[in-house]
Amino acid sequence: MELDLDELEPLIAQPHSPDNIVRVRDIEGIAVAQVCIGSCTNSSFYDLAVAAAMLKDKTVAPEVSFTLTPGSRQVFEMIAR
């Protein structure tokens, strides 16, 4: 299998289902009320570290609810350390 990464577009899940996915550019300009980072397939320490690196030195707007959900107690404890 060969993937042309230049052809990939960022996607985003919309309410009310993780399957309700659209291209980010299709909803550009719509206000965001909630952001949830996690996975139903056990978000790993690495997954959450990537998200943390992207968010470093950034702030969440006061009107946005932001959650981060580790995939297991072990990942939670690693993050806490």
GIBELLIN-V434814 format. One record per pair of residues at least 6 apart in sequence whose C-alpha atoms are under 7 Angstrom apart, sorted by sequence separation. I is the first residue (numbers start at 1). GAP is how many residues later the second one is. D is the distance in whole Angstrom. If there is no record, write none. Layout:
i = (I I)
gap = (GAP GAP)
d = (D D)
This chain:
i = (13 14 70 13 14 13 12 13 11 12 11 12 11 12 10 11 9 10 44 43 44 43 42 33 34 35 36 37 38 42 45 33 34 35 36 37 38 44 32 33 34 35 36 37 38 39)
gap = (6 6 6 7 7 8 9 9 10 10 11 11 12 12 13 13 14 14 26 27 27 28 29 30 30 30 30 30 30 30 30 31 31 31 31 31 31 31 32 32 32 32 32 32 32 32)
d = (7 5 6 5 6 4 5 7 6 6 6 6 5 6 6 5 7 6 7 6 6 4 4 7 5 6 6 6 6 6 6 5 5 5 5 5 5 6 7 6 6 6 6 6 6 7)
